[in-house]
Amino acid sequence: MRLLLIADTHVPKRARDLPARVWDEVAAADVVIHAGDWVEPALLDALEARAARLIACWGNNDGAELRDRLPERADVTLDGVRFTVTHETGASGGRDARMAKAYPDTDVLVFGHSHIPWDSCAKTGLRLLNPGSPTDRRRQEFCTYMTATVRDGTLCDVVLHRLERHA
């Protein structure tokens, strides 16, 4: 099962649309996971129409319409792997231990908010993934997204992809 992980898209505030490469990944993915900060519902509509399956939550920049349509926290099991998708996890210091305590029944926590890619494992085995942002790099050198595979009850092939800067 091929996964696409994105967050902090901020469309149309930071970009008019997702980059073409990300739309190509949407088409190739069995599941698209979006960890919030959509900004406008149009991108949610487009992803619902084009993704084979969408698992998503709202973020702090998402208004009432998006909050009505999406949960603050989305939980799903994909091929035996338990995922939680949420936007904010607080400060980076102590994040692994704090999130392992907050999400004891989760194997993979996908989050956003910082626009800073993150891939770590807590002592409990919880995997924490932040794909960064495909549209708003903030203090990062590149805009980013992640792909991964779930195979035989295991998350594998997690890759952070960099997008070239646009003028």
Rosetta constraint file for C-alpha pairs under 8 A:
AtomPair CA 1 CA 29 HARMONIC 7.77 0.50
AtomPair CA 1 CA 30 HARMONIC 5.89 0.50
AtomPair CA 1 CA 31 HARMONIC 7.57 0.50
AtomPair CA 1 CA 79 HARMONIC 7.96 0.50
AtomPair CA 1 CA 149 HARMONIC 5.49 0.50
AtomPair CA 1 CA 150 HARMONIC 5.14 0.50
AtomPair CA 1 CA 151 HARMONIC 6.45 0.50
AtomPair CA 2 CA 28 HARMONIC 7.59 0.50
AtomPair CA 2 CA 29 HARMONIC 5.07 0.50
AtomPair CA 2 CA 30 HARMONIC 5.23 0.50
AtomPair CA 2 CA 31 HARMONIC 6.57 0.50
AtomPair CA 2 CA 147 HARMONIC 7.30 0.50
AtomPair CA 2 CA 148 HARMONIC 6.04 0.50
AtomPair CA 2 CA 149 HARMONIC 4.65 0.50
AtomPair CA 2 CA 150 HARMONIC 6.65 0.50
AtomPair CA 3 CA 29 HARMONIC 5.37 0.50
AtomPair CA 3 CA 30 HARMONIC 6.09 0.50
AtomPair CA 3 CA 31 HARMONIC 5.00 0.50
AtomPair CA 3 CA 32 HARMONIC 5.82 0.50
AtomPair CA 3 CA 33 HARMONIC 7.24 0.50
AtomPair CA 3 CA 147 HARMONIC 5.46 0.50
AtomPair CA 3 CA 148 HARMONIC 5.07 0.50
AtomPair CA 3 CA 149 HARMONIC 5.79 0.50
AtomPair CA 3 CA 150 HARMONIC 7.61 0.50
AtomPair CA 4 CA 25 HARMONIC 6.67 0.50
AtomPair CA 4 CA 26 HARMONIC 6.75 0.50
AtomPair CA 4 CA 29 HARMONIC 5.97 0.50
AtomPair CA 4 CA 31 HARMONIC 6.45 0.50
AtomPair CA 4 CA 32 HARMONIC 4.76 0.50
AtomPair CA 4 CA 33 HARMONIC 6.04 0.50
AtomPair CA 4 CA 145 HARMONIC 7.64 0.50
AtomPair CA 4 CA 146 HARMONIC 6.00 0.50
AtomPair CA 4 CA 147 HARMONIC 4.61 0.50
AtomPair CA 4 CA 148 HARMONIC 6.66 0.50
AtomPair CA 5 CA 32 HARMONIC 6.11 0.50
AtomPair CA 5 CA 33 HARMONIC 4.83 0.50
AtomPair CA 5 CA 34 HARMONIC 6.05 0.50
AtomPair CA 5 CA 35 HARMONIC 7.83 0.50
AtomPair CA 5 CA 110 HARMONIC 7.85 0.50
AtomPair CA 5 CA 131 HARMONIC 6.01 0.50
AtomPair CA 5 CA 145 HARMONIC 6.11 0.50
AtomPair CA 5 CA 146 HARMONIC 4.98 0.50
AtomPair CA 5 CA 147 HARMONIC 5.92 0.50
AtomPair CA 5 CA 148 HARMONIC 7.86 0.50
AtomPair CA 6 CA 32 HARMONIC 7.74 0.50
AtomPair CA 6 CA 33 HARMONIC 6.24 0.50
AtomPair CA 6 CA 34 HARMONIC 4.89 0.50
AtomPair CA 6 CA 35 HARMONIC 6.43 0.50
AtomPair CA 6 CA 131 HARMONIC 5.54 0.50
AtomPair CA 6 CA 132 HARMONIC 7.11 0.50
AtomPair CA 6 CA 133 HARMONIC 6.59 0.50
AtomPair CA 6 CA 134 HARMONIC 7.08 0.50
AtomPair CA 6 CA 145 HARMONIC 5.34 0.50
AtomPair CA 6 CA 146 HARMONIC 6.67 0.50
AtomPair CA 7 CA 34 HARMONIC 5.13 0.50
AtomPair CA 7 CA 35 HARMONIC 4.60 0.50
AtomPair CA 7 CA 36 HARMONIC 5.51 0.50
AtomPair CA 7 CA 37 HARMONIC 6.67 0.50
AtomPair CA 7 CA 38 HARMONIC 7.80 0.50
AtomPair CA 7 CA 111 HARMONIC 7.41 0.50
AtomPair CA 7 CA 112 HARMONIC 5.41 0.50
AtomPair CA 7 CA 113 HARMONIC 7.59 0.50
AtomPair CA 7 CA 115 HARMONIC 7.76 0.50
AtomPair CA 7 CA 130 HARMONIC 7.69 0.50
AtomPair CA 7 CA 131 HARMONIC 6.45 0.50
AtomPair CA 7 CA 132 HARMONIC 6.38 0.50
AtomPair CA 7 CA 133 HARMONIC 5.56 0.50
AtomPair CA 7 CA 134 HARMONIC 7.59 0.50
AtomPair CA 7 CA 145 HARMONIC 7.82 0.50
AtomPair CA 8 CA 35 HARMONIC 7.14 0.50
AtomPair CA 8 CA 36 HARMONIC 5.91 0.50
AtomPair CA 8 CA 37 HARMONIC 4.67 0.50
AtomPair CA 8 CA 38 HARMONIC 6.33 0.50
AtomPair CA 8 CA 112 HARMONIC 6.36 0.50
AtomPair CA 8 CA 113 HARMONIC 6.41 0.50
AtomPair CA 8 CA 115 HARMONIC 6.58 0.50
AtomPair CA 8 CA 132 HARMONIC 7.18 0.50
AtomPair CA 8 CA 133 HARMONIC 5.17 0.50
AtomPair CA 8 CA 134 HARMONIC 7.58 0.50
AtomPair CA 8 CA 135 HARMONIC 7.62 0.50
AtomPair CA 8 CA 136 HARMONIC 7.45 0.50
AtomPair CA 9 CA 14 HARMONIC 7.58 0.50
AtomPair CA 9 CA 15 HARMONIC 7.84 0.50
AtomPair CA 9 CA 18 HARMONIC 7.35 0.50
AtomPair CA 9 CA 36 HARMONIC 7.84 0.50
AtomPair CA 9 CA 37 HARMONIC 6.22 0.50
AtomPair CA 9 CA 38 HARMONIC 5.45 0.50
AtomPair CA 9 CA 39 HARMONIC 7.79 0.50
AtomPair CA 9 CA 133 HARMONIC 5.99 0.50
AtomPair CA 9 CA 134 HARMONIC 6.29 0.50
AtomPair CA 9 CA 135 HARMONIC 5.61 0.50
AtomPair CA 9 CA 136 HARMONIC 7.10 0.50
AtomPair CA 10 CA 14 HARMONIC 5.46 0.50
AtomPair CA 10 CA 15 HARMONIC 6.94 0.50
AtomPair CA 10 CA 37 HARMONIC 5.82 0.50
AtomPair CA 10 CA 38 HARMONIC 4.98 0.50
AtomPair CA 10 CA 39 HARMONIC 5.14 0.50
AtomPair CA 10 CA 40 HARMONIC 7.64 0.50
AtomPair CA 10 CA 135 HARMONIC 7.20 0.50
AtomPair CA 10 CA 136 HARMONIC 7.54 0.50
AtomPair CA 11 CA 15 HARMONIC 5.35 0.50
AtomPair CA 11 CA 16 HARMONIC 5.81 0.50
AtomPair CA 11 CA 17 HARMONIC 5.94 0.50
AtomPair CA 11 CA 18 HARMONIC 7.54 0.50
AtomPair CA 11 CA 38 HARMONIC 6.14 0.50
AtomPair CA 11 CA 39 HARMONIC 6.04 0.50
AtomPair CA 11 CA 40 HARMONIC 6.42 0.50
AtomPair CA 11 CA 43 HARMONIC 6.84 0.50
AtomPair CA 11 CA 135 HARMONIC 7.98 0.50
AtomPair CA 12 CA 16 HARMONIC 4.57 0.50
AtomPair CA 12 CA 17 HARMONIC 6.51 0.50
AtomPair CA 12 CA 39 HARMONIC 7.32 0.50
AtomPair CA 12 CA 40 HARMONIC 7.00 0.50
AtomPair CA 13 CA 39 HARMONIC 7.37 0.50
AtomPair CA 14 CA 135 HARMONIC 6.31 0.50
AtomPair CA 14 CA 136 HARMONIC 6.05 0.50
AtomPair CA 15 CA 135 HARMONIC 5.88 0.50
AtomPair CA 15 CA 136 HARMONIC 7.68 0.50
AtomPair CA 17 CA 43 HARMONIC 7.74 0.50
AtomPair CA 18 CA 22 HARMONIC 6.28 0.50
AtomPair CA 18 CA 23 HARMONIC 6.71 0.50
AtomPair CA 18 CA 134 HARMONIC 7.08 0.50
AtomPair CA 18 CA 135 HARMONIC 6.78 0.50
AtomPair CA 19 CA 23 HARMONIC 6.62 0.50
AtomPair CA 19 CA 134 HARMONIC 7.27 0.50
AtomPair CA 19 CA 135 HARMONIC 7.49 0.50
AtomPair CA 20 CA 24 HARMONIC 6.24 0.50
AtomPair CA 21 CA 25 HARMONIC 6.39 0.50
AtomPair CA 22 CA 26 HARMONIC 6.25 0.50
AtomPair CA 22 CA 134 HARMONIC 7.67 0.50
AtomPair CA 22 CA 145 HARMONIC 7.95 0.50
AtomPair CA 23 CA 27 HARMONIC 6.39 0.50
AtomPair CA 24 CA 28 HARMONIC 6.40 0.50
AtomPair CA 25 CA 29 HARMONIC 5.99 0.50
AtomPair CA 26 CA 32 HARMONIC 6.57 0.50
AtomPair CA 26 CA 47 HARMONIC 7.95 0.50
AtomPair CA 26 CA 50 HARMONIC 7.22 0.50
AtomPair CA 26 CA 51 HARMONIC 5.78 0.50
AtomPair CA 27 CA 50 HARMONIC 7.00 0.50
AtomPair CA 27 CA 51 HARMONIC 6.46 0.50
AtomPair CA 27 CA 52 HARMONIC 7.67 0.50
AtomPair CA 29 CA 51 HARMONIC 7.42 0.50
AtomPair CA 29 CA 52 HARMONIC 7.14 0.50
AtomPair CA 30 CA 51 HARMONIC 7.66 0.50
AtomPair CA 30 CA 52 HARMONIC 5.64 0.50
AtomPair CA 30 CA 53 HARMONIC 6.40 0.50
AtomPair CA 31 CA 51 HARMONIC 7.07 0.50
AtomPair CA 31 CA 52 HARMONIC 6.23 0.50
AtomPair CA 31 CA 53 HARMONIC 4.78 0.50
AtomPair CA 31 CA 54 HARMONIC 5.83 0.50
AtomPair CA 31 CA 55 HARMONIC 7.32 0.50
AtomPair CA 32 CA 51 HARMONIC 6.52 0.50
AtomPair CA 32 CA 52 HARMONIC 7.73 0.50
AtomPair CA 32 CA 53 HARMONIC 6.17 0.50
AtomPair CA 32 CA 54 HARMONIC 4.88 0.50
AtomPair CA 32 CA 55 HARMONIC 6.27 0.50
AtomPair CA 33 CA 54 HARMONIC 5.98 0.50
AtomPair CA 33 CA 55 HARMONIC 4.89 0.50
AtomPair CA 33 CA 56 HARMONIC 5.66 0.50
AtomPair CA 33 CA 85 HARMONIC 7.63 0.50
AtomPair CA 34 CA 54 HARMONIC 7.64 0.50
AtomPair CA 34 CA 55 HARMONIC 6.47 0.50
AtomPair CA 34 CA 56 HARMONIC 4.69 0.50
AtomPair CA 34 CA 57 HARMONIC 6.73 0.50
AtomPair CA 34 CA 85 HARMONIC 7.67 0.50
AtomPair CA 35 CA 56 HARMONIC 5.82 0.50
AtomPair CA 35 CA 57 HARMONIC 5.63 0.50
AtomPair CA 35 CA 58 HARMONIC 7.00 0.50
AtomPair CA 35 CA 59 HARMONIC 7.27 0.50
AtomPair CA 35 CA 85 HARMONIC 5.83 0.50
AtomPair CA 35 CA 86 HARMONIC 5.66 0.50
AtomPair CA 35 CA 87 HARMONIC 5.23 0.50
AtomPair CA 35 CA 110 HARMONIC 6.57 0.50
AtomPair CA 35 CA 111 HARMONIC 5.28 0.50
AtomPair CA 35 CA 112 HARMONIC 5.46 0.50
AtomPair CA 36 CA 56 HARMONIC 6.83 0.50
AtomPair CA 36 CA 57 HARMONIC 5.24 0.50
AtomPair CA 36 CA 58 HARMONIC 4.35 0.50
AtomPair CA 36 CA 59 HARMONIC 4.17 0.50
AtomPair CA 36 CA 60 HARMONIC 7.73 0.50
AtomPair CA 36 CA 62 HARMONIC 7.65 0.50
AtomPair CA 36 CA 86 HARMONIC 7.18 0.50
AtomPair CA 36 CA 87 HARMONIC 5.36 0.50
AtomPair CA 36 CA 111 HARMONIC 7.96 0.50
AtomPair CA 36 CA 112 HARMONIC 6.69 0.50
AtomPair CA 36 CA 113 HARMONIC 7.63 0.50
AtomPair CA 37 CA 58 HARMONIC 6.12 0.50
AtomPair CA 37 CA 59 HARMONIC 4.34 0.50
AtomPair CA 37 CA 60 HARMONIC 6.38 0.50
AtomPair CA 37 CA 61 HARMONIC 5.30 0.50
AtomPair CA 37 CA 62 HARMONIC 5.65 0.50
AtomPair CA 37 CA 87 HARMONIC 7.64 0.50
AtomPair CA 37 CA 113 HARMONIC 7.41 0.50
AtomPair CA 38 CA 43 HARMONIC 6.96 0.50
AtomPair CA 38 CA 44 HARMONIC 7.32 0.50
AtomPair CA 38 CA 58 HARMONIC 7.27 0.50
AtomPair CA 38 CA 59 HARMONIC 7.26 0.50
AtomPair CA 38 CA 61 HARMONIC 7.36 0.50
AtomPair CA 38 CA 62 HARMONIC 6.21 0.50
AtomPair CA 39 CA 61 HARMONIC 5.76 0.50
AtomPair CA 39 CA 62 HARMONIC 4.87 0.50
AtomPair CA 39 CA 63 HARMONIC 7.08 0.50
AtomPair CA 40 CA 44 HARMONIC 7.74 0.50
AtomPair CA 40 CA 62 HARMONIC 7.15 0.50
AtomPair CA 40 CA 63 HARMONIC 7.88 0.50
AtomPair CA 40 CA 66 HARMONIC 7.44 0.50
AtomPair CA 41 CA 45 HARMONIC 6.27 0.50
AtomPair CA 41 CA 65 HARMONIC 7.17 0.50
AtomPair CA 41 CA 66 HARMONIC 6.06 0.50
AtomPair CA 42 CA 46 HARMONIC 6.24 0.50
AtomPair CA 43 CA 47 HARMONIC 6.08 0.50
AtomPair CA 44 CA 48 HARMONIC 6.01 0.50
AtomPair CA 45 CA 49 HARMONIC 6.24 0.50
AtomPair CA 46 CA 50 HARMONIC 6.14 0.50
AtomPair CA 47 CA 51 HARMONIC 5.42 0.50
AtomPair CA 47 CA 54 HARMONIC 7.27 0.50
AtomPair CA 48 CA 53 HARMONIC 7.50 0.50
AtomPair CA 48 CA 54 HARMONIC 6.41 0.50
AtomPair CA 55 CA 74 HARMONIC 6.92 0.50
AtomPair CA 55 CA 76 HARMONIC 7.95 0.50
AtomPair CA 55 CA 85 HARMONIC 7.81 0.50
AtomPair CA 56 CA 70 HARMONIC 6.73 0.50
AtomPair CA 56 CA 71 HARMONIC 7.50 0.50
AtomPair CA 56 CA 74 HARMONIC 6.29 0.50
AtomPair CA 56 CA 85 HARMONIC 6.64 0.50
AtomPair CA 57 CA 70 HARMONIC 5.23 0.50
AtomPair CA 57 CA 71 HARMONIC 5.04 0.50
AtomPair CA 57 CA 72 HARMONIC 5.23 0.50
AtomPair CA 57 CA 73 HARMONIC 5.75 0.50
AtomPair CA 57 CA 74 HARMONIC 5.97 0.50
AtomPair CA 57 CA 85 HARMONIC 6.50 0.50
AtomPair CA 57 CA 86 HARMONIC 6.00 0.50
AtomPair CA 57 CA 87 HARMONIC 7.00 0.50
AtomPair CA 58 CA 62 HARMONIC 6.07 0.50
AtomPair CA 58 CA 66 HARMONIC 6.52 0.50
AtomPair CA 58 CA 67 HARMONIC 5.94 0.50
AtomPair CA 58 CA 70 HARMONIC 5.79 0.50
AtomPair CA 58 CA 71 HARMONIC 6.27 0.50
AtomPair CA 58 CA 72 HARMONIC 5.47 0.50
AtomPair CA 58 CA 73 HARMONIC 7.92 0.50
AtomPair CA 58 CA 86 HARMONIC 7.59 0.50
AtomPair CA 58 CA 87 HARMONIC 6.80 0.50
AtomPair CA 59 CA 72 HARMONIC 7.35 0.50
AtomPair CA 59 CA 86 HARMONIC 7.80 0.50
AtomPair CA 59 CA 87 HARMONIC 5.23 0.50
AtomPair CA 59 CA 88 HARMONIC 7.47 0.50
AtomPair CA 59 CA 113 HARMONIC 7.39 0.50
AtomPair CA 60 CA 87 HARMONIC 7.59 0.50
AtomPair CA 60 CA 113 HARMONIC 7.97 0.50
AtomPair CA 62 CA 66 HARMONIC 5.94 0.50
AtomPair CA 62 CA 67 HARMONIC 6.73 0.50
AtomPair CA 63 CA 67 HARMONIC 6.20 0.50
AtomPair CA 64 CA 68 HARMONIC 5.96 0.50
AtomPair CA 65 CA 69 HARMONIC 6.45 0.50
AtomPair CA 66 CA 70 HARMONIC 5.93 0.50
AtomPair CA 67 CA 71 HARMONIC 6.62 0.50
AtomPair CA 67 CA 72 HARMONIC 7.49 0.50
AtomPair CA 72 CA 86 HARMONIC 6.27 0.50
AtomPair CA 72 CA 87 HARMONIC 7.54 0.50
AtomPair CA 73 CA 84 HARMONIC 6.81 0.50
AtomPair CA 73 CA 85 HARMONIC 5.65 0.50
AtomPair CA 73 CA 86 HARMONIC 4.82 0.50
AtomPair CA 73 CA 87 HARMONIC 7.85 0.50
AtomPair CA 74 CA 84 HARMONIC 5.63 0.50
AtomPair CA 74 CA 85 HARMONIC 5.03 0.50
AtomPair CA 74 CA 86 HARMONIC 6.68 0.50
AtomPair CA 75 CA 82 HARMONIC 7.35 0.50
AtomPair CA 75 CA 83 HARMONIC 5.69 0.50
AtomPair CA 75 CA 84 HARMONIC 4.51 0.50
AtomPair CA 75 CA 85 HARMONIC 6.43 0.50
AtomPair CA 76 CA 82 HARMONIC 5.95 0.50
AtomPair CA 76 CA 83 HARMONIC 5.33 0.50
AtomPair CA 76 CA 84 HARMONIC 6.61 0.50
AtomPair CA 77 CA 81 HARMONIC 5.30 0.50
AtomPair CA 77 CA 82 HARMONIC 4.33 0.50
AtomPair CA 77 CA 83 HARMONIC 5.92 0.50
AtomPair CA 78 CA 82 HARMONIC 6.53 0.50
AtomPair CA 78 CA 83 HARMONIC 7.46 0.50
AtomPair CA 78 CA 150 HARMONIC 7.34 0.50
AtomPair CA 78 CA 153 HARMONIC 7.87 0.50
AtomPair CA 79 CA 150 HARMONIC 6.72 0.50
AtomPair CA 79 CA 151 HARMONIC 7.15 0.50
AtomPair CA 79 CA 152 HARMONIC 6.74 0.50
AtomPair CA 79 CA 153 HARMONIC 5.28 0.50
AtomPair CA 80 CA 152 HARMONIC 7.64 0.50
AtomPair CA 80 CA 153 HARMONIC 4.60 0.50
AtomPair CA 80 CA 154 HARMONIC 7.57 0.50
AtomPair CA 81 CA 107 HARMONIC 6.22 0.50
AtomPair CA 81 CA 108 HARMONIC 7.51 0.50
AtomPair CA 81 CA 150 HARMONIC 7.52 0.50
AtomPair CA 81 CA 153 HARMONIC 5.51 0.50
AtomPair CA 81 CA 154 HARMONIC 6.42 0.50
AtomPair CA 81 CA 155 HARMONIC 7.14 0.50
AtomPair CA 82 CA 105 HARMONIC 7.52 0.50
AtomPair CA 82 CA 106 HARMONIC 5.16 0.50
AtomPair CA 82 CA 107 HARMONIC 5.03 0.50
AtomPair CA 82 CA 108 HARMONIC 6.33 0.50
AtomPair CA 83 CA 106 HARMONIC 5.80 0.50
AtomPair CA 83 CA 107 HARMONIC 6.00 0.50
AtomPair CA 83 CA 108 HARMONIC 4.81 0.50
AtomPair CA 83 CA 109 HARMONIC 5.89 0.50
AtomPair CA 83 CA 110 HARMONIC 7.35 0.50
AtomPair CA 84 CA 106 HARMONIC 6.31 0.50
AtomPair CA 84 CA 108 HARMONIC 6.36 0.50
AtomPair CA 84 CA 109 HARMONIC 4.93 0.50
AtomPair CA 84 CA 110 HARMONIC 6.24 0.50
AtomPair CA 85 CA 109 HARMONIC 5.95 0.50
AtomPair CA 85 CA 110 HARMONIC 4.81 0.50
AtomPair CA 85 CA 111 HARMONIC 5.91 0.50
AtomPair CA 86 CA 109 HARMONIC 7.62 0.50
AtomPair CA 86 CA 110 HARMONIC 6.49 0.50
AtomPair CA 86 CA 111 HARMONIC 5.11 0.50
AtomPair CA 86 CA 112 HARMONIC 7.32 0.50
AtomPair CA 87 CA 110 HARMONIC 7.99 0.50
AtomPair CA 87 CA 111 HARMONIC 4.86 0.50
AtomPair CA 87 CA 112 HARMONIC 4.85 0.50
AtomPair CA 87 CA 113 HARMONIC 5.75 0.50
AtomPair CA 88 CA 111 HARMONIC 6.30 0.50
AtomPair CA 88 CA 112 HARMONIC 6.15 0.50
AtomPair CA 88 CA 113 HARMONIC 5.59 0.50
AtomPair CA 89 CA 95 HARMONIC 7.13 0.50
AtomPair CA 89 CA 99 HARMONIC 7.28 0.50
AtomPair CA 89 CA 111 HARMONIC 7.06 0.50
AtomPair CA 90 CA 95 HARMONIC 7.25 0.50
AtomPair CA 91 CA 95 HARMONIC 6.56 0.50
AtomPair CA 94 CA 98 HARMONIC 6.06 0.50
AtomPair CA 95 CA 99 HARMONIC 5.86 0.50
AtomPair CA 96 CA 100 HARMONIC 6.08 0.50
AtomPair CA 96 CA 120 HARMONIC 7.38 0.50
AtomPair CA 96 CA 121 HARMONIC 6.76 0.50
AtomPair CA 96 CA 122 HARMONIC 4.79 0.50
AtomPair CA 96 CA 123 HARMONIC 7.85 0.50
AtomPair CA 96 CA 126 HARMONIC 7.91 0.50
AtomPair CA 96 CA 128 HARMONIC 7.32 0.50
AtomPair CA 97 CA 101 HARMONIC 6.29 0.50
AtomPair CA 97 CA 122 HARMONIC 5.99 0.50
AtomPair CA 97 CA 123 HARMONIC 7.36 0.50
AtomPair CA 98 CA 102 HARMONIC 6.24 0.50
AtomPair CA 99 CA 103 HARMONIC 5.80 0.50
AtomPair CA 100 CA 104 HARMONIC 5.61 0.50
AtomPair CA 100 CA 122 HARMONIC 6.37 0.50
AtomPair CA 100 CA 124 HARMONIC 6.56 0.50
AtomPair CA 100 CA 126 HARMONIC 6.12 0.50
AtomPair CA 106 CA 126 HARMONIC 6.70 0.50
AtomPair CA 107 CA 125 HARMONIC 7.07 0.50
AtomPair CA 107 CA 126 HARMONIC 4.96 0.50
AtomPair CA 107 CA 127 HARMONIC 6.22 0.50
AtomPair CA 108 CA 126 HARMONIC 5.72 0.50
AtomPair CA 108 CA 127 HARMONIC 4.68 0.50
AtomPair CA 108 CA 128 HARMONIC 5.91 0.50
AtomPair CA 108 CA 129 HARMONIC 7.38 0.50
AtomPair CA 109 CA 126 HARMONIC 7.19 0.50
AtomPair CA 109 CA 127 HARMONIC 6.16 0.50
AtomPair CA 109 CA 128 HARMONIC 4.87 0.50
AtomPair CA 109 CA 129 HARMONIC 6.17 0.50
AtomPair CA 110 CA 128 HARMONIC 6.12 0.50
AtomPair CA 110 CA 129 HARMONIC 4.86 0.50
AtomPair CA 110 CA 130 HARMONIC 5.81 0.50
AtomPair CA 111 CA 128 HARMONIC 7.66 0.50
AtomPair CA 111 CA 129 HARMONIC 6.34 0.50
AtomPair CA 111 CA 130 HARMONIC 5.08 0.50
AtomPair CA 111 CA 131 HARMONIC 7.76 0.50
AtomPair CA 112 CA 116 HARMONIC 7.95 0.50
AtomPair CA 112 CA 130 HARMONIC 5.39 0.50
AtomPair CA 112 CA 131 HARMONIC 7.07 0.50
AtomPair CA 112 CA 132 HARMONIC 6.62 0.50
AtomPair CA 114 CA 132 HARMONIC 7.24 0.50
AtomPair CA 115 CA 130 HARMONIC 7.82 0.50
AtomPair CA 115 CA 131 HARMONIC 7.67 0.50
AtomPair CA 115 CA 132 HARMONIC 4.20 0.50
AtomPair CA 115 CA 133 HARMONIC 5.19 0.50
AtomPair CA 115 CA 136 HARMONIC 7.30 0.50
AtomPair CA 115 CA 137 HARMONIC 6.43 0.50
AtomPair CA 115 CA 138 HARMONIC 6.84 0.50
AtomPair CA 115 CA 140 HARMONIC 7.88 0.50
AtomPair CA 116 CA 130 HARMONIC 7.00 0.50
AtomPair CA 116 CA 131 HARMONIC 7.46 0.50
AtomPair CA 116 CA 132 HARMONIC 4.75 0.50
AtomPair CA 116 CA 133 HARMONIC 7.57 0.50
AtomPair CA 116 CA 137 HARMONIC 7.94 0.50
AtomPair CA 116 CA 140 HARMONIC 6.85 0.50
AtomPair CA 117 CA 129 HARMONIC 7.45 0.50
AtomPair CA 117 CA 130 HARMONIC 4.98 0.50
AtomPair CA 117 CA 131 HARMONIC 5.03 0.50
AtomPair CA 117 CA 132 HARMONIC 4.35 0.50
AtomPair CA 117 CA 144 HARMONIC 7.46 0.50
AtomPair CA 117 CA 160 HARMONIC 7.83 0.50
AtomPair CA 118 CA 128 HARMONIC 7.06 0.50
AtomPair CA 118 CA 129 HARMONIC 5.33 0.50
AtomPair CA 118 CA 130 HARMONIC 4.71 0.50
AtomPair CA 118 CA 131 HARMONIC 6.79 0.50
AtomPair CA 118 CA 132 HARMONIC 7.54 0.50
AtomPair CA 119 CA 127 HARMONIC 7.23 0.50
AtomPair CA 119 CA 128 HARMONIC 5.59 0.50
AtomPair CA 119 CA 129 HARMONIC 4.73 0.50
AtomPair CA 119 CA 130 HARMONIC 6.62 0.50
AtomPair CA 120 CA 127 HARMONIC 5.82 0.50
AtomPair CA 120 CA 128 HARMONIC 5.27 0.50
AtomPair CA 120 CA 129 HARMONIC 6.88 0.50
AtomPair CA 121 CA 125 HARMONIC 5.78 0.50
AtomPair CA 121 CA 126 HARMONIC 5.47 0.50
AtomPair CA 121 CA 127 HARMONIC 4.42 0.50
AtomPair CA 121 CA 128 HARMONIC 6.01 0.50
AtomPair CA 122 CA 126 HARMONIC 5.18 0.50
AtomPair CA 122 CA 127 HARMONIC 6.52 0.50
AtomPair CA 122 CA 128 HARMONIC 7.71 0.50
AtomPair CA 131 CA 144 HARMONIC 6.32 0.50
AtomPair CA 131 CA 145 HARMONIC 4.68 0.50
AtomPair CA 131 CA 146 HARMONIC 5.15 0.50
AtomPair CA 131 CA 160 HARMONIC 6.92 0.50
AtomPair CA 132 CA 137 HARMONIC 7.53 0.50
AtomPair CA 132 CA 143 HARMONIC 7.00 0.50
AtomPair CA 132 CA 144 HARMONIC 5.37 0.50
AtomPair CA 132 CA 145 HARMONIC 6.01 0.50
AtomPair CA 133 CA 137 HARMONIC 6.05 0.50
AtomPair CA 133 CA 143 HARMONIC 5.50 0.50
AtomPair CA 133 CA 144 HARMONIC 5.23 0.50
AtomPair CA 133 CA 145 HARMONIC 6.24 0.50
AtomPair CA 134 CA 143 HARMONIC 4.69 0.50
AtomPair CA 134 CA 144 HARMONIC 4.74 0.50
AtomPair CA 134 CA 145 HARMONIC 5.71 0.50
AtomPair CA 134 CA 163 HARMONIC 7.07 0.50
AtomPair CA 135 CA 143 HARMONIC 5.94 0.50
AtomPair CA 135 CA 144 HARMONIC 7.90 0.50
AtomPair CA 136 CA 143 HARMONIC 6.18 0.50
AtomPair CA 137 CA 141 HARMONIC 6.80 0.50
AtomPair CA 137 CA 142 HARMONIC 5.72 0.50
AtomPair CA 137 CA 143 HARMONIC 4.59 0.50
AtomPair CA 137 CA 144 HARMONIC 7.52 0.50
AtomPair CA 142 CA 162 HARMONIC 5.78 0.50
AtomPair CA 142 CA 163 HARMONIC 6.03 0.50
AtomPair CA 142 CA 164 HARMONIC 6.66 0.50
AtomPair CA 142 CA 165 HARMONIC 6.64 0.50
AtomPair CA 143 CA 162 HARMONIC 5.91 0.50
AtomPair CA 143 CA 163 HARMONIC 5.28 0.50
AtomPair CA 143 CA 164 HARMONIC 7.35 0.50
AtomPair CA 143 CA 165 HARMONIC 7.42 0.50
AtomPair CA 144 CA 160 HARMONIC 6.74 0.50
AtomPair CA 144 CA 161 HARMONIC 5.45 0.50
AtomPair CA 144 CA 162 HARMONIC 4.67 0.50
AtomPair CA 144 CA 163 HARMONIC 5.79 0.50
AtomPair CA 145 CA 160 HARMONIC 5.92 0.50
AtomPair CA 145 CA 161 HARMONIC 5.39 0.50
AtomPair CA 145 CA 162 HARMONIC 6.95 0.50
AtomPair CA 146 CA 158 HARMONIC 6.88 0.50
AtomPair CA 146 CA 159 HARMONIC 5.47 0.50
AtomPair CA 146 CA 160 HARMONIC 4.52 0.50
AtomPair CA 146 CA 161 HARMONIC 5.76 0.50
AtomPair CA 147 CA 157 HARMONIC 7.59 0.50
AtomPair CA 147 CA 158 HARMONIC 5.75 0.50
AtomPair CA 147 CA 159 HARMONIC 5.36 0.50
AtomPair CA 147 CA 160 HARMONIC 6.77 0.50
AtomPair CA 147 CA 161 HARMONIC 7.66 0.50
AtomPair CA 148 CA 155 HARMONIC 7.03 0.50
AtomPair CA 148 CA 156 HARMONIC 6.10 0.50
AtomPair CA 148 CA 157 HARMONIC 5.09 0.50
AtomPair CA 148 CA 158 HARMONIC 4.22 0.50
AtomPair CA 148 CA 159 HARMONIC 6.27 0.50
AtomPair CA 149 CA 155 HARMONIC 5.83 0.50
AtomPair CA 149 CA 156 HARMONIC 5.23 0.50
AtomPair CA 149 CA 157 HARMONIC 5.62 0.50
AtomPair CA 149 CA 158 HARMONIC 6.91 0.50
AtomPair CA 150 CA 154 HARMONIC 5.44 0.50
AtomPair CA 150 CA 155 HARMONIC 4.54 0.50
AtomPair CA 150 CA 156 HARMONIC 6.08 0.50
AtomPair CA 151 CA 155 HARMONIC 6.53 0.50
AtomPair CA 151 CA 156 HARMONIC 7.17 0.50
